[in-house]
Amino acid sequence: MSELMPIVYLSVVSFFAWIVSTLAGGGSPFILIPLVNLLMGANAVPPVITIGMFFGNAHRVLLFWRDIDWVLTAWYAPGAIAGAIFAVGIGVGIALSTLNPTPRTVDAIRLDNLAPSRDFCNNYGASAMVMSSRVYVTLNPFNVFISQAEPVPGCVVLPNNWNLLLQKNVIKEADIRQCKDRMNTFGFTGDLEKSPNVDCIYESKDATEKFTNGVPTAPSPSPQQ
């Protein structure tokens, strides 16, 4: 999909959504939220919808200026202003905690922001922490030494999006055949446009259960046949 196509789709649907919203007095977010999430990822939903509602509400104020009941507005405004200030405070707090976390803080939002090729990863895969270490084995005496693992941001690509990696020339058809036979999907570190490290990876059910304390998780989609 061209980079411009999501903008075109969003513009067309937004136009009709705001017409419906203007006639009905609201409802456009119910139309736009699923589309924005599909085209741009979950992180884009709050800013896109908020900006859209800001301009949409301003346009309705101008359009229906003569029909505004100012007495009713006077009763409504204090609560609306207080609620808006409260919502803005929550938003600012979340933004500050996301942009300025403690050195050891890792959460899903920060991981999404740090993911390599962020837009691609958030739309077609899942951000991940990638930890690699080296194992040293001595035979006389027999010992095993492991280097300290250094986490780096990475991305796990959903199996039904392998063709996008193929289009970017970071994997080959032979890689896809081999990965289908032996593993689950592909993961990568580094920018897709600048020689990324791409690995064929499998989903470890045992490790997932340990991390989630036995809470069952939804299975990953199987590769397309």
DAZIQUI-V828084 format. One record per backbone hydrogen bond with DSSP energy under -0.5 kcal/mol. NH is the residue of the N-H (numbers start at 1). CO is the residue of the C=O. If there is no record, write none. Layout:
[[NH;CO] [NH;CO]]
//
This chain:
[[5;2] [6;2] [8;4] [9;5] [10;6] [11;7] [12;8] [13;9] [14;10] [15;11] [16;12] [17;13] [18;14] [19;15] [20;16] [21;17] [22;18] [23;19] [24;20] [25;21] [26;21] [30;27] [31;27] [31;28] [32;28] [33;29] [35;31] [36;32] [37;33] [38;34] [39;35] [40;36] [41;36] [41;37] [44;41] [45;42] [46;42] [48;44] [49;45] [50;46] [51;47] [52;48] [53;49] [54;50] [55;51] [56;52] [57;53] [58;54] [59;55] [60;56] [61;57] [62;58] [63;59] [64;60] [65;62] [67;64] [68;65] [70;68] [73;69] [74;70] [75;71] [76;72] [77;73] [78;74] [80;76] [81;77] [82;78] [83;79] [84;80] [85;81] [86;82] [87;83] [88;84] [89;85] [90;86] [91;87] [92;88] [93;89] [94;90] [95;91] [96;92] [97;93] [98;94] [99;95] [100;96] [101;98] [105;102] [111;107] [112;108] [113;109] [114;110] [115;111] [118;115] [121;117] [122;118] [123;119] [124;120] [125;121] [126;156] [128;154] [130;128] [130;152] [131;129] [132;150] [136;145] [137;135] [138;136] [138;143] [140;141] [143;138] [143;141] [145;136] [147;134] [150;132] [151;149] [152;130] [154;128] [155;188] [156;126] [157;155] [157;186] [158;124] [161;158] [162;159] [164;161] [165;161] [165;162] [166;162] [167;163] [168;164] [169;166] [170;165] [171;165] [176;172] [177;173] [178;174] [179;175] [180;176] [181;177] [182;178] [183;179] [184;201] [185;201] [186;157] [187;199] [188;155] [189;197] [194;191] [197;189] [198;196] [199;187] [201;185] [201;199] [204;202] [205;203] [208;204] [209;205] [210;206] [211;207] [212;208] [213;210] [214;209] [215;212]]
//
